Amino acid sequence: MSFFDHYISVRKHTEHICSVLQTEDYVPQPVPFVSPPKWHLAHSTWFFEEFILKKYLDGYAEFDSDFGFLFNSYYNTVGKRVLRTQRGNITRPGTDRIYEYRQYVDMHMEIILQLKGSDTEFQDIVTLGLNHEQQHQELLITDIKYILGHNPIFPVYNEDIDWEAREEEATGFIAIPEGLYTIGHTADGFSFDNEHGAHKVFLDAFEISARLVTNAEYLEFMNAGGYSDFNYWLDEGWSWVLQQDIHAPLYWHNIDGEWHQYTLRGLEKVNPDAMLTHISFYEAAAYAEWKRMRLPTEFEWEAASSLFNWGHRWEWTHSAYLPYPRFWKPEGAIGEYNGKFMINQMVLRGSSCATPKAHSRNTYRNFFHPDERWQFTGIRLVKL
């Protein structure tokens, strides 16, 4: 596949995710951390326009002078932007106009890829843009799920997707010997800057679960009063439970005494044998405490990752999101991509069922605030 064909493939997949949406589905923003699908479509396009076409294509005329303000996410270097909480108020430009924008940028990207496709620096920034769009493809799916999952009639997104019902066959724990382990990205191919700075970490011997926690196992915690006993919770987590009135994982609904969950196929009964999902760090840590176990550190997870199956749920670790040794931020707007978020967030490892193909590796460092759970997150335990 040529570089341009790869570019088009990634761009078309974003539109494929949105292909089943109705016009009204493109606009809602029910909570600040969810962005409207229309915004994702435009922002991922703006990235190529702002960082590639304006820089590399002589005479390029931007599609609309308002779009930089409307669809910049967090790049202070670039200029002013709409606040994240206001993205759902962007009812205009309309969705048709956003798809015109994507076509316009793709047409000019074809030109610049023909002119500079063999230039290494240019290829690197385009590759970053494609990986950025793949990140937004996952966010698109989880944001769409949140939007539809808070619609009173629980609409179906795609009845062929059974991600929430998937089960694992592995059992038991895997013993990992003490020793020095190399952490960080060292292979060929793309990686984000927060994976760089490969270094040695000494780990004591530990035992890590061969599979993720299931719905049935988490139900035991719930039925044992897990959400009503402060002893299992970190202080911030307990405050979150009380303030937000949390009693179950996200999307779970107790209907006539039986647990259901909203899935991408609509509302379904909870499959007890399926991998638990949509759990916050607070819930993961409380469950581990109840089980008299703990969550792995991100270093333990990476050291053991070749010995268990991963990739269906983002897995919470008990590691704060911090820079590796020798981490440095590039100059300019690209330097804002990861480094400035290394505060008050926890690391998740692996990938999820919503992660695009070829966009996962065992050094990938995802990160979210500990209360967030709208991603496909799960729990893997380590023995004390």
N, C-alpha and C positions, 0 to 999 in steps of 0.2 A: 504494500500500500504506500503510495506517495505521501509526502508530507501534507500536501493540499488535500488529498483524499482523507487523510486522518483528521485534518482540521474540519472538513465538511461532516465527517462521521460524528464527531463530538457535537458539533453545532446542531445537527439534525436530531440527535438523541434528546437534546433539551426540548426541542419542539415536540418530539414524540411523547415525552412525559406529559405535556400539556394537551395532547391531541384529543383526549376524552373530556376535557373541561367544557363547561358551558360559559358563555360570556361573563355571567355574573360571578363565576368562581374565580376569575382572574384578579378581583379587586379587594376582597375582604382582608382585614388585618385584625383578628380578634384579640390578640395580645401583642405587646411590643416586640417580643423575640421572634414572632412569625412575620415574614415578609410576603406580600401578595405575589402570586405567580407572575403577574405582569411586570412587577418590579424586578424579579429575578431575570426574566427574559431580556429586559432592557439593560440592567446593570452588567450582566456578563458580556453584552455587546459593547457597552460603553468602555469596558476594560480594553478591548481590542482597538477601539477608536482612539482612546486617550493615550495609551501607552505604546501603540504600534503605528497606526495610520498617521497620526499627527506628527510623529517623530520621523518616520521612515519614508513616507510617500509624499514627494514634492507636489505641492499644489492641491493637496487634499482639502476638500471643503466639508466641514462637519455637517452632519445631517440636520441638526437642530441645536441652536445655541443654548436652549433651555435644558437640554438633556444632561449636560454635565452637572448642573445644579440638582436636577431631579434624581439622577441615578448614580451619583457618586455615593459610595457606602461610608467609608471612614478615612479617606485619604485627605488629611489636612493640607498636605503639600500641594494638592491640586486646586483647592479652593473651597468656597462655601458649598453647603449641601443641605438637602432636606433632612430634618431630624428623623432618626429611625422610627420613632413613634408615630410619625406623620405619613409614612409611606402609603397607608391605606386611604389617605385623602387625595391621592393622585388619581382621581377619576378620569382626568384628561391630561395628556393625550390618551386616546382610546387604544384598545388592544390591537386593532387593525394597524394603527400607526406604529406600534411597537414592532409588529412583524415586518412592516415596510423598512423600519430602521435596521432590523437584522439582515434583511436582503441587501440593503444598501451597503452595510459594512462588509458583508460576505463578498459582495461583488468587488469591492476595493481590496479586500484581503487576497482574493485570487490574483489580482494584478501584482501586489507587493510580494506575494509568495513566488511568483514567476520571476520577479526581478531580483529578489534577495534571498530566495529559499535556501541557498547553500552557505549563507553567511552565518557563522557560529553564534555570534552575539545575538543576531536577529532570531535565529532558531530557538535560542534559549528563552527569550522573552515570549515568543509565541507559545512555546511549550508550557511556560508558566501560566499563560492565559488559558490554555486548554485544560490544565489541571485545576485552575481556578474555576473554570466553567463546570468541570466535573464535581467539584465541591458543591457548587450551586445546584447541580442536578440532584444530589442527595438531599440538600436542603429543600429543594422544590417538592420532592416526594413527601418529606416529613411535614413541611408547611401545608401542603395540600391535605394531608391526612388530618392535621389539626383543624384546618378550616372545615372540612367535611365532617370530622368527628365531633364538632361542636354545633353542627346543624341539627335541629331537633328531630329530623327524620332519618339521620344517619345514612346518607346516600352512599351508594357503592361507587368506588373509584374504578376498580378493575376486578371483576369476579374471578379472574384466572390467577390472581396473586394470592398465595397461601403462606406468606412469610411468617405471620404470627402463629401458625399452627405447626411449624417445623419442630421435629424432635431430634434428639441425639441418642446414640447407642452406647457411647463410651461410659465407663463406670470407674470408680476408684480414684486413687490419688497417684501422682507421679512424683517420685523422689528425685530431687535435684541436688547434686553434691556441692559442697562448699568449693569456692575457688574464685579465680579472676575471670571475668566475662567482659568481652568487648561489646559496648553499647553504642549505638548510633549507626548511621548509614555509611557503608564502605563499598557497596556494589556499584556497578555501572548503572546508568539510567537516571531518570529524574528523581529528585527528592527535594523536600522543602528545607529552608535554611534552619528550621528548628530541629532537624534531624542531624545536622552537621556538628562536627566536633567529636568524632568517635573517640571513646576513652575507655579505660579499664575500670571496672567496679568489682570490688570484692563482695561476695554474697555468702552468708552462712548457709548451711544445708537447709532445705525446706521441702515441703510436700504441697503440691498444687493440684487442684481438682482436674480430672481429665475432661470434665464437661461442665456446662453452665447450669446454674440453678434453674429448676423447672417451676412451672406455675403451681403444681401440687405442693412442692416444698415451700414455696413462699406462702401459700394458703395456710400451711401449718403455723407459720409465724403470725399471720393475721388472726387466725382462730385462737391462738394462744395469748391474744391481747397485745401483739407487738406494737400497734399504733397507739396504745393507751398507757404504756409503761415507759416512763422517762429514762429508766435505767439502761435501756439499749441504745439511746440516742446521744449523739454529740449535742452540745448545748444549742448550737445554731440550728441543728436539725430538729430538735424538739420544739424550738420556737417556730420553725417553719410549719411543723405538723399542726401546732395549735392555731397559729395565725391563719393558715390556709385551709384548715379543717380537712386535713388529709387522712383518708381511711383505707386507701387501696392504690394500686398502681394507676397511672394515667390511662384513661379510656375504659377502665373497669366500671361496670354498673351492676348493682345487685337488684335483680328483677324477680320478684316473687320468691325470694330466698335462694336464688341461683345466680352465680356470677356469669356475666356476659362481658365481652369486650368489643369495642369498635375496632374493626380491622379494615384493610383496604378492600375487602369483599363485603363490607357492611357489618352490622351487629351480629355477633356469633357467640355461642357458648364458649367459655374458656376451656381450652384443651388442657387437662391437668398435666399431660406428659410433654407439652411443648416447652421450649425455652422461654423463660420469663423475659419480658421486655418492657420498655418505657419506665425505667426505674431511675430515680435520682441518686446521686452519690450519698445523700443523707440516708435514703432507704437501704442502699446497698451496705453501708457501714453498720446500720442498725441490725439488719438481718445477720451480718457476720458476727456481730456481738452476741446476738441471741443464740447463734450456733456455736459460740465459744471458739470462733475462728477469726480470720481477718481477711482483708483484701490484699492482693499482692501489690508490691511496689511496681512501678513501670519497668524497673531494671529486672526484677524477678520475672515479670511477664515476658519480657523480650528474651531472656536467657532460656526460658522453658518453652517458648512458643512453637518450636519445631517438633515438639513431642505431643501436641494436642491439636485438634481441629479448631480453627478460629475463622471468623468472617461472617457469622450470622448476626452477631450483636456487638456493638461497641462495648468494651469491657472496662468498667471503672477500675482504676488503680488508686492506691492510697499515696499518690505522689502529686505534689504541687507542680503546676506548670512553671518551670524555671529554665533558664538557658543552660545548655551544655558548656563545658570548658571550650574556650576560644570562640564562642558564638559572637558574631558581629553582624550588625545591620548594614545592608547596602545603602548607599547614598540615595536621596530622593524618595519619591513616593513608594517605590518597591520596598524600601526599608521599613515601611509601616505595616507590612503584610502580617508578620507574626510577633516580632519582638515586643511591641508595645502592649501586647496582651498578656505578658508573663507576670500576672498579678491576680490573686484571688480566684484562680481557676484550678481545676483538677484534671489530670491527664487520663484519657481513655486510650486503649490500645486495640489494635486489630482493624476491624472494619465491620460493616453491617450488611444485611440483606439489601439495603438501599444504596450501598456504595457501588459506583459504576465499575464494570470490569476493568482490570488492569490499573485500578486506582488504589490498590491496597498493597501493603508490605508490612513486615513485622517491625519495622523501625518507625512507622507512621505515628506521629504524636497528635492525636486529636485533643481538644481541650474545651471544657465548658464549666460554667459556674455550678456549684454543687447542688443547687435546687432544680436544675434543668433536666427534663426527662422526655422531651418530645422527640428526641432521636431514638433509634432502635438500640437501647442500652440494656446490658445484662450484668450478671454477677458471676464471677469465678472466685472460689475461696481458696485460702491457704491455711493449713493447720497451724495452730499456735505451737 
